[in-house]
Amino acid sequence: MSIQTNTAVSLLEDGWLQVKVPLPYSLKWVNAYLLPDKEGWTIIDPGLRTEEIEAFWISLLAERAIEWQDIKSIVITHHHPDHYGLAGWFQDRTGAKVWMSQVAMDNARRLWDEHETFSDELTEAFIQHGLAEELVGDMSVHMSGFSERVSPHPSNVQLLRLNEEFHMGSTKWVIYGGEGHAPGHLIFYDPVNRRLLCGDQVLPDISPNIGWMPDGDPDPLGSFLKSLQELWHLDVEMVYPGHRDPFPQYRQRVEGLIEHHERRLLKMTELIGEDEKSAFEVCELMFGVRLRSNIHNLRFALAETIAHLVQLEKRGMVKRVEGESSNGKSIIVYRR
């Protein structure tokens, strides 16, 4: 099946290209940005690796008369497959360096290396948080299926560090961090033109998934809210996000995201009610049992539910205790 490229590209200021790279998920596409300068092109977040998306890029670059060797840098805002997946594939064809944070690179290797154990670790953690027994097999298979969509890993990785300056697209950018959505997430700020390339940290209309994972950030929602508060001060005229279209009114959106999660925290407290409930039970009350038929979305919803319950526990609004599943196994539950 071919994917049309004629409606997937928008020309932005300074000759930038916004490329809506298709995704086989409900988000529909991820934004890759192509920034030109006298040396060639920088590509930011090229997308997930599938045969269809490979064909999409081959067709699009040919239509735009961009040769492989014209791509000089590949920049990754964070390690999630829809942003990082094609980094190695592009590097193999262009010889370009891949730029990302040390933490993002380490997480990509941990989650999707040849000998990864994370799939089993996350599935087991979900079981401890009450995942229904009939969904365990599907969750395990789903998690282990990502490796082929991020392979090969890039071999020549250059590390980007917070508060340093980085040149791309004839512009000098200052590197900021954005925690909560993905460890080691990077944001690029142009103080002269007041532009922000922000990956998934600040999205219009939707909130990025704030998901807990074993041996990761112990309080990802707390980290996300703190990150937003720290980033609020940036003087931004236009935001270039990883999903949806570029948008203005940056500070209003940051405030909206904080308010959204505060409302969700209160809602989850109400859903727990007077009974003890597992994260899986709260998840189904919050997002609906329909997620049982979409294991990909269920993974995001359950990880986000756990993240909110962790933050509620830190605030003293719920307590984490030992409970029992329907089949008599010990699990984690929460009560008010």
GIBELMO-V224434 format. One line per field, one symbol per residue. ss: DSSP state (H for helix, E for strand, C for the rest). Layout:
BEGIN
ss: ???
END
This chain:
BEGIN
ss: CCCCCCCCEEECHHHCEEEEEECCCCCCEEEEEEEEECCEEEEECCCCCCHHHHHHHHHHHHHCCCCHHHEEEEECCCCCHHHHCCHHHHHHHHCCEEEECHHHHHHHHHHHCCCCCHHHHHHHHHHHCCCCHHHHHHHHHHHHCCHHHCCCCCCCEEECCCCCEEEECCEEEEEEECCCCCCCCEEEEECCCCEEEEECCCCCCCCCCCCCCCCCCCCHHHHHHHHHHHHCCCCCCEEEECCCCCECCHHHHHHHHHHHHHHHHHHHHHHHCCCCECHHHHHHHHHCHHHHHCHHHHHHHHHHHHHHHHHHHHCCCCEEEEEECCCCCEEEEEEC
END
